[in-house]
Amino acid sequence: MAHIDNTSFDRPTDSGAGFVDGAILMQLGIRAALGRDGRADLVAAHMYFNLADRKGAEGAAAHRKDVAADMSKAEIAAALRAARQWLTLH
């Protein structure tokens, strides 16, 4: 799986993250929610589903809602902050 390292670039467009579409973000959310790369990370899953929804990916909002049902308010707030930070960088 590809990993985009945003810290290695001077400009956000250099990382290629601006070209990430909703389908890729959905895949990342599903991988995080299911723990495909180790332990499940609901904060990351929520963030990816939020970003995917913003890019118009079908079903992203429903996945985000399902994940949020198993998260605390603090975890949801962390996911929202992470999504805002991702958008700021890209």
DACORFEN-V605005 format. One line per field, one symbol per residue. ss: DSSP state (H for helix, E for strand, C for the rest). burial: 1 if it has 16 or more other ideal C-beta (glycine too) atoms within 10 Angstrom, else 0. A space follows every 10 residues. Layout:
ss->???
burial->???
This chain:
ss->CCCCCHHHCC CHHHHCHHHC CHHHHHHHHH HHHHCCCCCC CHHHHHHHHH HHHHCCCCCH HHHHHHHHCC CCHHHHHHHH HHHHHHHHHC
burial->0001000000 0000100001 0101110110 1110000000 1111111111 1110001001 0011001100 1000010110 0110010001
